[in-house]
């Protein structure tokens, strides 16, 4: 197993732990729940990290995720 594969495996485990913690703590505070658009943006960003070997696809997915996150930020700020 190469060092890069170990690094990716550790990152996946850490992301899973963070997701579980957010899920458990998120039940108490409903105003901070993840919107479907933010979840999709998060998925694009994670996919961009996985496909980082191919720069065109990786950067494209990262850009799409950031774009969706910015749209979600604007939509949430207008609703308040």
C-alpha positions in Angstrom: 0.0 0.0 0.0 1.5 3.3 -1.1 1.6 6.4 1.2 -1.0 8.2 -0.9 -3.4 5.3 -0.5 -2.9 5.4 3.3 -3.5 9.2 3.3 -6.7 8.8 1.4 -7.9 6.0 3.7 -7.1 8.2 6.8 -9.0 11.1 5.2 -12.0 8.9 4.5 -12.1 7.7 8.1 -11.8 11.2 9.5 -14.6 12.5 7.2 -16.8 9.6 8.3 -16.2 10.4 12.0 -16.9 14.1 11.3 -20.1 13.2 9.5 -21.3 11.0 12.4 -20.6 13.7 14.9 -22.4 16.3 12.8 -25.3 13.9 12.4 -25.5 13.3 16.2 -25.1 17.0 17.2 -27.3 18.2 14.3 -30.4 16.7 15.8 -30.3 19.2 18.6 -30.0 22.3 16.4 -32.4 22.3 13.5 -31.3 25.7 12.1 -27.8 24.4 11.3 -28.9 21.3 9.4 -27.3 20.6 6.1 -29.6 21.6 3.1 -29.9 19.2 0.1 -28.0 21.7 -2.0 -25.2 21.9 0.5 -25.1 18.1 0.7 -24.8 18.0 -3.1 -22.0 20.5 -3.0 -20.2 18.5 -0.3 -20.5 15.4 -2.5 -19.0 17.2 -5.5 -16.1 18.4 -3.4 -15.4 14.9 -2.0 -15.7 13.5 -5.6 -13.3 16.1 -6.8 -10.8 15.0 -4.1 -11.1 11.4 -5.2 -10.6 12.2 -8.8 -7.7 14.5 -8.1 -5.4 12.4 -10.3 -7.1 13.7 -13.4 -6.9 17.4 -13.0 -9.6 18.4 -15.5 -12.2 16.2 -13.8 -11.0 16.9 -10.2 -10.9 20.6 -10.6 -14.2 20.6 -12.4 -15.9 18.7 -9.6 -14.3 21.0 -7.0 -15.4 24.1 -8.9 -19.0 22.7 -9.2 -19.1 22.0 -5.5 -17.9 25.4 -4.6 -20.3 27.0 -7.0 -23.2 25.1 -5.5 -22.1 26.0 -2.0 -22.0 29.7 -2.8 -25.5 29.4 -4.3 -26.7 27.7 -1.1 -25.1 30.5 1.0 -27.0 33.2 -1.0 -30.3 31.3 -0.8 -30.0 30.8 2.9 -29.1 34.5 3.5 -32.1 35.7 1.6 -34.5 33.5 3.5 -33.5 35.0 6.9 
